[in-house]
Each structure stands twice: as structure tokens, then as C-alpha cells.
Amino acid sequence: MKKFLSALIIFISASLLFAERPIVQDIQAMPGKNNRINIFWALPENPDEEITSLQIYRSNKQITSYSQIASLNPLASLAPDFTGYTDIVPDMNEYFYAVIAVTKAPYDLILLSFNSTVNGVKVTTEIKRREPKKTEYEKFYPDGSMRETPLPYIDFVENTDKEKDRLISDKTISATNSLTSKTSKKTASLNPYVFEEDLISPDGGDDYLLFEILKNYFVQQNYEETVSQIQKLTGTNINESTRNRAFFYLGESEYFLGHYENAVKTFVKVEHAYPTLVKKWLDSSLDRL
């Protein structure tokens, strides 16, 4: 009991002492399917120094001091607002991770359970060297057709697409702003839309993370939590296809919450990937502004 209280006091003291230091907190690493390990962390709310980037390190041993990794190249260098990373590992060995915030230089302080994982993580399923390549064209399904093992409570199937994330140009923003000033007759509210690849639970990876959000929140019409979870997911280095679908679901959720301006801004991000599909949702959102 004394050891537990001492450890608790040390933990609380460390929390108070380093609360405003440029150190990420609450790091967690979890095995994904195939050859992926997902790492998540929380950013300091008001760091003493501005964080310019994040460096993530991987080791076969627990990382307890910066000297262990000082001479190594980081596994990845991320933007300062990232709160997660998916590592593709080469084998089934156990790995430990640390995330270092960079200000003017790397902030060379390691704290277990803050910015360094306490326990090692390894993948638990057979590693797949290659993932099936998905086609990049729109897919259509006849009315009344059904999918095998669909998401719960989904009884609709519409057109489907593929996607890609990009920055919005000033020209696009200007065009969108001009559209918001126009008035038109309101059309009927749209029904929720789900892409074909998200109707059946995938084997793992980024698609699986998105599928879990859709299953637990989106199809339950819990759109507020869907927005929160997708914002967290898009803050990680997920692949472009998953990121684009995630942004589309984010736009849908904002639409159903009545946040039409946010919906417009989100749909525009994937307009290049789904021009026909996005136009329908943009028109309906703009009608309601």
C-alpha cells in the first residue's frame, strides 16, 4: 500500500510539474490487425514553448532516457497537431515507442506513460506483405440489392467513390463563399450515405478504425461523437483513401447536426474525389444556410 501511495504521489507530482512543458501525455500503443501498431497520445494544452513538430521513435527495449534514441533517426516526423500514428512493423517482435516534441530543438525528456510506452506491443496476426489493390472508379448497385454482413441498422446503399485529401485553395474558398450568399428553394433532406468498402468489416488497418467509428456512432445517429472521433482519426497518418471517406462522413455528420457551414467546408475538401456525389450534398447544405 505504501509503495502504491508513493507511486501515486510521484505520478501526481510529475503531472503538476510537467503539465505545461512541451511533452506529450498519456501515450498508448495498441496492436492492429496484420502488421500495424497504432500509437495515440495527448498534446499539452498550453506548452511553455511552441511545438513545431513531433518525432516518434521505436525500440525493442523500453525507452527510459533520451540518450537511448539521441543518435537514432526518428521513425517519423509529424506535424505538431498530430495525436496518433500507425506504424507498419516488419515482424512480430515486441516494440516500445516514444514521442518527442520539438520546439527550437528536441525536448529531450522521457517520462514513462507520458511520452514513452511502459509496455511493449506486438502484432498478433500473420503479417500480410501486400494489401489488395482497390480500384479507383465509382461503383453502383441496383435498387434493392444487399451487402453481405452489412453495418448494423443500415438499410440503404447508394453510389460509391474513392478519395484524396488536399488543401483548399483560395479560389475554391472564394467560390464556396459566393455560393453561400445565394438563396434557393430548399430540397428534401438527404439520407445518410455509406461507401461500399465500409459496409463490411475489413481485416484491419485504417479502414477498420473508420469502420468501428461508423458502427458505434454514425449508424446509431450519434453524430456529435462521430465528429469527435473522426477528427481524432484524421489527425493521424491514415492512408489517403480512408482519410477522404472519413472527411465525407464528417461532412455528413455536420449536415445532420445542422452545422451546414461546417458541412460545406468539409465537403469541399473531397470535392475533387467525388464531384457528382459531393455536389448533391453541397447543394443541400447551401440551401439550408
Secondary structure by P-SEA (a helix, b strand, c coil): caaaaaaaaaaaaaaaaacccccccbbbbbbccccbbbbbbcccccccccccbbbbbbcccccccccccccccccccccccccbbbbbcccccbbbbbbbbbccccccccccccccccbbbbbcccccccccccccbbbbbcccccccccccccccccccccbbbbbbcaaaaaaaaaaaaccccccccccccccccccccccccaaaaaaaaaaccccccaaaaaaaaaaaaaaccccaaaaaaaaaaaaaaaaaacaaaaaaaaaaaaccccaaaaaaaaaaaaaac
